[in-house]
């Protein structure tokens, strides 16, 4: 991190005590206590998962005996009440209108406080091999760095999920809190049906360049059923060979939230590949992310305009080497472009 930048950011006052407190009512207080109470499970059932839920208690000091439950809840309440809303963060970042998002996302609103920092898990969304998480973080004792809040571990039904990549962004609210969005590729994991999702944070970046270590963990119920029912996959079966590079383009997956081109990198490290995507009128599709140089690779794009009837993909090779061996080579392959006809209705969306 750029420490000089963080020194400049330290000039911003993020002391939330300057803002008017909105005390919680009796009903809200009881609800918060229920959220922070350990979820008890039968002995021997999903032991790893039960241990994860327990870190919520550790984060509040309950395991040390220094902060009983009532004192921990009371200490956290002024800060929790003042955390601002996330607004349209997910809608803006994913380029998907809120009425569509609301059908598939899960609104959470749970908050965990540790090391003087409160993190609220705002919303989560599962979309065809990726997890999208929005959070709001604030502190009365630390100036937080303006960087996206990235989960340190993801568990689905007690199983830790490898996340090979992703992206994100962060917005500083007028109140001085940090609203973040993080998108995480789930690799080859394909969530299905009703599931239990655990999101764990252990490290936060402070504005002075240091790291705040703690435990912030959230467990929620979610579902992948509705999105799966609205997902369409179109087979492609296109092969690209150049030198020692071999790429097989398998399919296009369309959901109401994104478009994903699925391909396999089956040979060679000299070249990696990208795909420029447009609709039949030449309107480009925005790249949202992807995974390359792997047997199971993909590129994800924002949805095209509703008038799109056909997508055109033009591959471009570039250096796949690492370190000093990497070059600036760019090899457009217009002769290898391929088109995908879209169904009249894709992913359940009206066209």
C-alpha positions as CSV (number, residue, x, y, z in Angstrom):
1,X,0.0,0.0,0.0
2,X,1.0,3.6,-0.6
3,X,1.8,4.8,2.9
4,X,2.1,8.4,1.8
5,X,-1.5,8.2,0.4
6,X,-2.6,6.8,3.8
7,X,-0.9,9.7,5.6
8,X,-3.0,12.1,3.6
9,X,-6.1,10.1,4.3
10,X,-5.4,10.3,8.0
11,X,-6.4,13.9,7.9
12,X,-10.0,12.9,7.5
13,X,-11.8,12.7,10.8
14,X,-13.7,9.4,11.0
15,X,-14.8,9.7,14.6
16,X,-18.4,8.7,14.5
17,X,-19.0,10.1,18.0
18,X,-19.5,13.4,16.2
19,X,-22.7,12.1,14.7
20,X,-26.1,12.1,16.4
21,X,-26.8,8.7,18.0
22,X,-30.0,6.8,17.0
23,X,-30.7,4.6,20.0
24,X,-32.2,1.2,19.4
25,X,-35.6,0.4,20.7
26,X,-36.3,-2.5,23.1
27,X,-37.4,-4.8,20.2
28,X,-34.3,-4.0,18.2
29,X,-32.1,-4.5,21.2
30,X,-33.6,-8.0,21.7
31,X,-33.1,-8.8,18.0
32,X,-29.5,-7.7,18.1
33,X,-28.8,-9.9,21.2
34,X,-30.3,-12.9,19.3
35,X,-28.0,-12.2,16.3
36,X,-24.9,-12.1,18.5
37,X,-25.8,-15.2,20.5
38,X,-23.9,-18.3,19.6
39,X,-25.9,-20.7,17.3
40,X,-25.8,-24.0,19.3
41,X,-25.5,-27.2,17.3
42,X,-25.6,-30.9,18.2
43,X,-22.2,-32.1,19.3
44,X,-20.3,-33.7,16.4
45,X,-22.3,-32.1,13.6
46,X,-20.2,-29.9,11.3
47,X,-17.6,-29.3,13.9
48,X,-15.5,-27.1,11.7
49,X,-18.5,-25.0,10.9
50,X,-19.5,-24.7,14.5
51,X,-16.0,-23.5,15.4
52,X,-16.4,-20.8,12.7
53,X,-19.6,-19.5,14.2
54,X,-17.8,-19.4,17.5
55,X,-15.4,-16.8,16.3
56,X,-18.2,-14.3,16.5
57,X,-18.1,-14.7,20.3
58,X,-14.3,-14.4,20.3
59,X,-14.6,-11.2,18.4
60,X,-16.8,-9.7,21.1
61,X,-14.5,-10.8,23.9
62,X,-16.8,-13.4,25.2
63,X,-14.2,-16.2,25.2
64,X,-11.9,-14.2,27.5
65,X,-14.5,-13.4,30.1
66,X,-13.7,-9.7,29.8
67,X,-16.9,-8.8,28.1
68,X,-20.1,-10.7,29.1
69,X,-22.8,-10.9,26.4
70,X,-24.8,-8.0,27.7
71,X,-21.8,-5.7,28.1
72,X,-20.6,-6.6,24.6
73,X,-23.9,-5.9,23.0
74,X,-24.3,-2.6,24.9
75,X,-20.8,-1.5,23.9
76,X,-21.4,-2.1,20.3
77,X,-24.9,-0.6,20.0
78,X,-24.0,3.1,19.5
79,X,-21.7,2.3,16.6
80,X,-24.1,-0.2,15.1
81,X,-27.0,2.2,15.1
82,X,-25.0,4.8,13.2
83,X,-23.7,2.6,10.4
84,X,-25.1,4.1,7.1
85,X,-26.9,2.1,4.5
86,X,-25.2,0.6,1.5
87,X,-27.5,2.2,-1.0
88,X,-27.3,0.9,-4.6
89,X,-23.7,-0.4,-4.3
90,X,-24.5,-3.8,-5.8
91,X,-26.7,-2.4,-8.5
92,X,-24.0,0.2,-9.6
93,X,-21.1,-2.3,-9.6
94,X,-22.8,-5.2,-11.3
95,X,-24.7,-3.0,-13.8
96,X,-28.0,-4.8,-13.0
97,X,-31.1,-2.9,-12.1
98,X,-32.4,-3.3,-8.5
99,X,-35.7,-4.9,-9.4
100,X,-33.7,-7.8,-11.0
101,X,-31.2,-8.0,-8.2
102,X,-33.9,-8.1,-5.5
103,X,-35.1,-11.5,-6.9
104,X,-31.8,-13.2,-6.3
105,X,-29.8,-11.4,-3.6
106,X,-30.1,-12.0,0.2
107,X,-30.3,-8.9,2.4
108,X,-28.5,-9.7,5.7
109,X,-27.8,-6.6,7.9
110,X,-25.9,-8.5,10.7
111,X,-23.0,-6.7,12.4
112,X,-20.0,-8.1,14.3
113,X,-17.6,-5.9,16.3
114,X,-14.0,-6.7,17.2
115,X,-10.8,-4.7,17.8
116,X,-12.8,-1.5,17.8
117,X,-14.1,-2.1,14.2
118,X,-17.7,-3.0,13.3
119,X,-18.5,-4.8,10.1
120,X,-22.0,-5.2,8.8
121,X,-22.7,-7.8,6.2
122,X,-25.2,-6.0,4.0
123,X,-26.1,-8.2,1.0
124,X,-24.9,-11.5,-0.6
125,X,-25.6,-12.8,-4.1
126,X,-24.7,-16.1,-5.8
127,X,-24.4,-15.9,-9.6
128,X,-23.2,-18.8,-11.7
129,X,-19.9,-19.6,-10.0
130,X,-19.3,-16.3,-8.2
131,X,-20.2,-14.9,-4.8
132,X,-20.9,-11.2,-4.5
133,X,-20.7,-9.6,-1.0
134,X,-21.4,-6.1,0.2
135,X,-20.3,-4.8,3.6
136,X,-20.1,-1.6,5.6
137,X,-17.3,-1.1,8.1
138,X,-16.8,1.7,10.6
139,X,-14.6,2.4,13.7
140,X,-14.4,4.8,16.5
141,X,-10.8,4.0,17.2
142,X,-9.3,3.3,13.7
143,X,-9.1,5.3,10.4
144,X,-9.9,2.6,7.8
145,X,-8.1,2.4,4.5
146,X,-10.2,3.1,1.4
147,X,-9.7,-0.5,0.0
148,X,-12.4,-3.2,-0.6
149,X,-13.1,-5.5,2.3
150,X,-12.0,-8.9,1.1
151,X,-13.2,-12.1,2.9
152,X,-10.4,-14.3,4.2
153,X,-12.4,-17.5,4.0
154,X,-15.7,-18.7,2.5
155,X,-17.5,-21.8,3.7
156,X,-20.6,-23.4,2.1
157,X,-22.3,-26.0,4.2
158,X,-19.2,-26.3,6.3
159,X,-16.8,-26.9,3.4
160,X,-14.1,-24.2,2.7
161,X,-14.3,-23.0,-0.9
162,X,-11.2,-22.1,-2.9
163,X,-11.7,-18.7,-4.5
164,X,-9.0,-18.2,-7.3
165,X,-9.8,-14.6,-8.1
166,X,-12.3,-11.8,-8.1
167,X,-12.6,-8.0,-7.9
168,X,-14.2,-5.2,-5.9
169,X,-14.6,-1.6,-5.1
170,X,-15.0,0.7,-2.1
171,X,-16.9,3.9,-1.4
172,X,-16.4,6.2,1.6
173,X,-19.7,7.4,3.0
174,X,-20.3,11.0,4.2
175,X,-20.3,9.5,7.7
176,X,-16.8,8.2,7.2
177,X,-17.7,4.5,7.0
178,X,-16.4,2.2,4.2
179,X,-19.0,0.5,2.0
180,X,-17.3,-2.3,0.0
181,X,-18.3,-4.8,-2.7
182,X,-16.3,-7.9,-3.4
183,X,-16.9,-10.5,-6.1
184,X,-15.2,-13.9,-5.6
185,X,-14.9,-16.6,-8.2
186,X,-15.9,-20.0,-6.7
187,X,-13.6,-22.0,-9.0
188,X,-15.2,-25.3,-10.0
189,X,-17.7,-25.2,-7.1
190,X,-21.3,-25.1,-8.3
191,X,-23.7,-24.2,-5.5
192,X,-27.1,-25.7,-5.7
193,X,-30.3,-25.8,-3.7
194,X,-30.6,-24.4,-0.2
195,X,-27.3,-23.8,1.5
196,X,-25.5,-22.3,4.6
197,X,-23.0,-19.7,3.7
198,X,-20.2,-18.5,6.1
199,X,-18.2,-15.4,5.3
200,X,-15.1,-14.8,7.5
201,X,-12.9,-11.6,7.8
202,X,-9.6,-11.7,9.8
203,X,-7.6,-8.7,8.4
204,X,-8.6,-5.1,7.7
205,X,-6.4,-2.4,6.3
206,X,-5.9,0.8,8.4
207,X,-5.3,4.2,6.8
208,X,-1.8,4.3,8.2
209,X,-0.8,1.2,6.3
210,X,-1.0,-1.2,9.2
211,X,-3.2,-4.3,9.5
212,X,-6.0,-4.7,12.0
213,X,-6.3,-8.4,13.0
214,X,-9.5,-9.7,14.4
215,X,-12.4,-12.1,13.8
216,X,-15.6,-11.1,12.0
217,X,-17.7,-14.0,10.9
218,X,-21.2,-14.3,9.5
219,X,-23.4,-17.3,8.8
220,X,-26.6,-17.0,6.8
221,X,-29.0,-19.2,4.9
222,X,-29.1,-18.7,1.1
223,X,-30.3,-20.5,-2.0
224,X,-29.1,-21.1,-5.5
225,X,-32.4,-22.6,-6.8
226,X,-34.1,-19.6,-8.2
227,X,-31.1,-18.4,-10.2
228,X,-30.4,-22.0,-11.5
229,X,-34.0,-22.1,-12.8
230,X,-33.3,-18.8,-14.7
231,X,-30.0,-19.9,-16.2
232,X,-29.5,-20.8,-19.9
233,X,-26.4,-22.5,-21.3
234,X,-25.6,-22.4,-25.0
235,X,-23.0,-24.9,-26.3
236,X,-20.3,-23.5,-28.6
237,X,-17.6,-26.1,-29.4
238,X,-14.9,-23.8,-30.9
239,X,-11.2,-24.6,-30.9
240,X,-8.2,-22.2,-31.2
241,X,-4.6,-23.4,-31.7
242,X,-1.5,-21.3,-32.1
243,X,2.0,-22.5,-31.4
244,X,1.9,-24.6,-28.2
245,X,-1.4,-23.0,-27.2
246,X,-4.7,-24.9,-27.3
247,X,-8.0,-23.4,-26.2
248,X,-11.4,-25.0,-26.4
249,X,-14.4,-22.7,-26.1
250,X,-17.2,-24.8,-24.5
251,X,-20.3,-22.8,-23.8
252,X,-22.0,-19.5,-23.0
253,X,-23.9,-19.3,-19.7
254,X,-26.5,-16.6,-19.4
255,X,-28.2,-15.6,-16.2
256,X,-30.4,-12.6,-15.4
257,X,-27.2,-11.0,-13.8
258,X,-24.3,-11.7,-16.2
259,X,-23.0,-13.5,-19.3
260,X,-20.1,-16.0,-18.9
261,X,-18.0,-17.5,-21.7
262,X,-16.6,-20.9,-20.5
263,X,-13.4,-22.3,-22.1
264,X,-10.5,-24.6,-21.3
265,X,-6.8,-23.8,-21.6
266,X,-5.5,-27.3,-22.5
267,X,-1.9,-26.7,-23.5
268,X,1.1,-24.3,-23.5
269,X,2.2,-21.4,-21.3
270,X,3.4,-19.1,-24.1
271,X,0.0,-17.5,-24.7
272,X,-3.0,-16.5,-22.6
273,X,-6.2,-15.5,-24.3
274,X,-8.8,-12.8,-24.0
275,X,-12.2,-12.3,-25.8
276,X,-13.6,-9.0,-26.9
277,X,-17.4,-9.3,-27.0
278,X,-19.9,-7.2,-28.9
279,X,-23.5,-7.6,-29.9
280,X,-24.7,-7.8,-33.5
281,X,-24.7,-4.0,-33.7
282,X,-21.1,-3.7,-32.5
283,X,-22.0,-2.5,-29.0
284,X,-19.2,-3.8,-26.6
285,X,-19.9,-5.9,-23.5
286,X,-18.2,-4.8,-20.4
287,X,-15.8,-7.4,-18.9
288,X,-16.5,-8.0,-15.2
289,X,-13.8,-10.5,-14.5
290,X,-12.6,-14.0,-15.1
291,X,-10.1,-16.8,-14.6
292,X,-7.5,-17.7,-17.2
293,X,-4.5,-20.1,-17.7
294,X,-6.5,-23.0,-16.2
295,X,-8.3,-26.1,-17.4
296,X,-11.6,-24.5,-16.4
297,X,-11.4,-20.8,-17.3
298,X,-14.0,-18.2,-18.1
299,X,-14.7,-14.5,-18.9
300,X,-17.7,-12.8,-17.3
301,X,-19.5,-9.9,-19.0
302,X,-22.2,-7.4,-18.0
303,X,-25.5,-8.1,-19.8
304,X,-25.9,-6.6,-23.2
305,X,-28.8,-4.4,-24.2
306,X,-32.2,-6.1,-24.4
307,X,-32.2,-5.8,-28.2
308,X,-29.2,-8.1,-28.5
309,X,-29.9,-11.2,-30.6
310,X,-26.3,-12.4,-31.3
311,X,-23.0,-12.0,-29.5
312,X,-19.7,-11.9,-31.4
313,X,-16.4,-12.9,-29.6
314,X,-13.0,-12.0,-31.1
315,X,-10.0,-13.7,-29.4
316,X,-6.7,-12.0,-28.7
317,X,-3.6,-13.8,-27.6
318,X,-1.1,-12.2,-25.2
319,X,1.9,-13.4,-23.2
320,X,1.1,-16.1,-20.7
321,X,4.6,-16.1,-19.2
322,X,5.4,-14.9,-15.7
323,X,8.1,-12.5,-14.4
324,X,11.0,-11.5,-16.7
325,X,9.8,-13.9,-19.4
326,X,6.5,-12.0,-19.9
327,X,6.4,-9.9,-23.1
328,X,4.1,-7.2,-24.5
329,X,3.0,-9.4,-27.4
330,X,-0.6,-8.9,-28.6
331,X,-2.0,-11.1,-31.4
332,X,-5.5,-10.3,-32.6
333,X,-7.2,-13.3,-34.2
334,X,-10.1,-11.8,-36.2
335,X,-10.2,-14.9,-38.4
336,X,-11.0,-16.9,-35.3
337,X,-14.0,-14.9,-34.2
338,X,-17.2,-16.8,-33.4
339,X,-20.8,-15.9,-32.9
340,X,-23.4,-17.2,-30.5
341,X,-27.1,-16.9,-31.4
342,X,-29.2,-16.0,-28.3
343,X,-32.5,-17.6,-27.6
344,X,-35.6,-15.5,-27.7
345,X,-35.7,-15.6,-23.9
346,X,-32.5,-16.2,-22.1
347,X,-32.2,-16.7,-18.3
348,X,-35.9,-16.0,-17.9
349,X,-35.5,-12.4,-18.9
350,X,-37.8,-10.8,-21.4
351,X,-36.1,-9.9,-24.7
